[in-house]
Amino acid sequence: MGRASRGRAPAAGLVLVAILLAPVQAEIKSGTEFLSPELQRQQADEARNPAFFWVEQGRELFSRKPTPDAQACITCHAEPQQSLRGTATRYPQVDAASGRLLNLEGRIEQCRVERQGQPPFGYETPELLSLTAYVASLSRGLPLDVRTDGPAKPFYEAGKTLFERRQGQLNLSCTQCHDGLVGQKLRGDTISQGVGTAFPAYRLEWNDVGSLHRRLRACSLGVRATQFDYGAPEYLALELYLAARAKGLPVETPGIRR
């Protein structure tokens, strides 16, 4: 359904350090703070940030009828700059009707199927990436504030467990890098705290915009662990946990990442 990610295994020296080093969690910072000053400026400049091309495509799709007989998104969500501002800060969230955990992509797909009567786009398709980037961009600058209590609690706990669990042939956990090795270098990149505030984002390695799940799949490949499907329950739960770690940080979509 989506395109496979190409990840890279960590360098042997850092792997050894990660295994020996007990994770120490510091104040959570946005991944933008780990970019070079030039990339930070490029991300902030709509004219120079290539991801804004996807935002513009999403804006067009939002106002376009998928078929002559179907309604456009804007029919229900008039003046989206006001009506949808803040929406992305609350995702992933539990759908009250189904009890399923939905991220922003899942909610858009749900609307497309149930409200517009259309087949889902599918993860990593240009259409879904563009619509997700557009809707998320409407909340740019607002703080993340996902729910982790009530119906969301078991999903949050599952995500936390996955973040802390050693995985793959390298026997590494997310927390060993994203808590224990923050600020150190890995193949020329600076290890961040792994929050997803900028996704969908334009990643230089991809030369393309991709979802957070594409990045998570690359991390799974990097430690030689199982790559779950795009939209898999494991990655949805992990996405919720990462959003909770980033509570209070601003939405930065569309971001730039190395």
N, C-alpha and C positions, 0 to 999 in steps of 0.2 A: 504493500500500500504506500509506503514511503521509501525514500532513498536511504540506503545504508550509509552510516557515518564512517569516516576513516579516522580512527583514533591512533594514538601512538603510545607505546608502553613507556612508563617513566624510566629515566636513566638509573642504572644499577646503584650508583652511589646514593641517590635520593631515596630509592626504595629501601636500602638498608637503614638509612636515617629514620625513615618513616616508621619502620617496624620497631626500632628501638626507642623512638621518642614518644613519650606519653603526651597525648593531645592536651593542649591548654587553650581554652576558648577565650578570646578577647572580645572587645566591643566589635560588633558586626559592622562592616563597612561595605559600601557598594563596590562592585567590580570595577566601576569607573575610576575609583581612586588608585587602582593598580595599573591603569593605563599610562602611557607616556603623556606628557602635557600636550603634544601635538594631536594625539588621538582623542584626548579629552575635548580639545577645541573642535576637532572635526565632528565628533558626535553631537556637540551642542549646536553646530551650524547646519541648518536645514538645507542650505545650498550645497554643502560639501559632504553631508552624511548620505551615503548611497542607499541606506535603508529607507529613506523618505520616498524613494521611488515606489516601494511596496505600499507605503501609507497612501500615496496618491492613487494607486491602483485599487486599494481597498475602499477609498472614498467613492470612487466611480462605481464599484460593484455594489456598494451600500445603497446607492441611489438608482440602481438599474433593476428592472424586473428580470428575474431569471428566465421566465417564459412569458408570453403575452397574457396568459391567464393567471399568473401568480403575482403576488404583491411584492414590491421592493421592500427592503429592510426599513427604509426611511418612512414608509407608510405607517408603520407602528411606532417607530422611534423618530418622530419629527424633532427637528433641531437637535441633532445628536450631540453637538458641542455642549449643550446644557443637559439634555435628558440622559445621556450616557456618561457624563463626566463623573468619575469616581467608581464606575462599574468595575474596572479592572483591578482596583485595590482590594476587592472582596473575593477574588478567585485565586485558587480553587475553592469551591463551596459545595455543600451537599444539596442535591436537588430534592426538594421537599416531596415531590410526587413519587419519585422512583427510589429515593434513598441512595442514589449513586453519587459518587464524588465526580464533579465536573470541573475541568479547567475552562479557561475562556474559549479555547478551541471547541471543547465539547459542547458548551452552551450555544455557540454559533451553529454548530452542526445540528443540534437539537432543534433550534429555530428553523433551520433550513428544511429539515425533514417534516417536523410537525406543523409548522406555520405556513411554509411555502409549498409543501408537497413535492419537494425535490430530493433527488438522491444526495447523500452526503458527499462533500468534496473529497474527504480523505486527508489524513495527516501529510504534511509537507507538500501539498499541492500549492501552486502559486496562488490560487484563489483563497484558500483557507489561510495561508500565511499573510496575504495582503489584508483580508478582512480582520484578522486577529491583530495585526500590527496597527491598523487604522483605529479599531475600537480601543485598544490599549493606549494608543497615543493620545486619546481624548482625556486620559487620566494622568498625563505626563506631569510630574512635579508633585502629585498628591501622595501621601504616605500609604504604604501597604497596611491593611488591617483585616487579615483573614480570621475566620472563626476557627478555634481549635477545641471548643467545648461542645457539649451536647452530642448531636449526631456526627459531628466532625471528629470527635475525640479518638475513636478507634482508627480512623484514617491517619490522623496526626501521629498516633503512637506507632502505627505500621511504618510510616515514613521515617520516624526517628530511629526505629530499629534497623531499617535498611541503611540509613546514614552511618550508623555505628558498627554495622556488621562487617567483618572481614569477608572479602569476596575474591573469587578468581584464583588463577594459578599464582599470582603475586601475593595473595593473602593480605590484601590491603582493604581498609575501610575508607569511606569518604572523609571521616573525621580526622584520620591521620594526616591527610594532606591539607584539608580545608580548616582545620583547627591547629594542628601541630606544626605545619610547615608554611604558614601564611607569610608572604613577603619574600620567600626564597625563590630561586630561579629553577625552572624546569624547561629544558630545551629552549632557552631564550625568553620564555614567558614567565611572568610573575604569578605565583600561586595566590589566588584570592580566597575569600571565604565562601565562594560557591553559591552566592545568591542569584536568583533569576530575574532581577528587577528590570533588565534591559531587553528581555526576549518577548517576541521574536527579534532577533538581532542579526546584524550583518557581521559575519566572522571572516576575518582576513584569510584564514586557512581554507575556508570554503569558497571564498570569492562569491558569496551568496548569502541570502537571508535564510535562517533556519529557526526552528522552534527550540524551546528548552529541552524537549525530549530528544531532539537530535544531538544536543550537547551531552545529555546524560548517557545516551547510547555510546557516544565517543569515549566517555569516561569508563563505561563498562568494558569496552574493547581495550582501553589502555591498561586495565589491570587484568585483562584476559578472563573476564567474567562473562556470564550469560547476558546477552543483549536482549532486553525485553522488547516487545512490539511497541511502536508508537501508540500512546494512549493506554498502555497497559496499566492495570491497577497498581502495580509496584511503583511505576514512575509517577502516577498521579498522586499517590500517597507521599512520595519523596518530594514532589513539587509543592504539596501543601506544607510539609515540614520546612522546606527551604523558604517558603513565603513567610512562615511564622518566625523563622530566624531573622528575617529581614523586616519584621514589623517596625513601622515608623520610617523606613527608608522610602524615598520617592520612586514612583514608577518612572523609568527612563526610556521606555520603548518609544521609538526604535533605537536600540543601542548599537555600538560598535564593540566588537571583542576581537582579540587576536586569534 
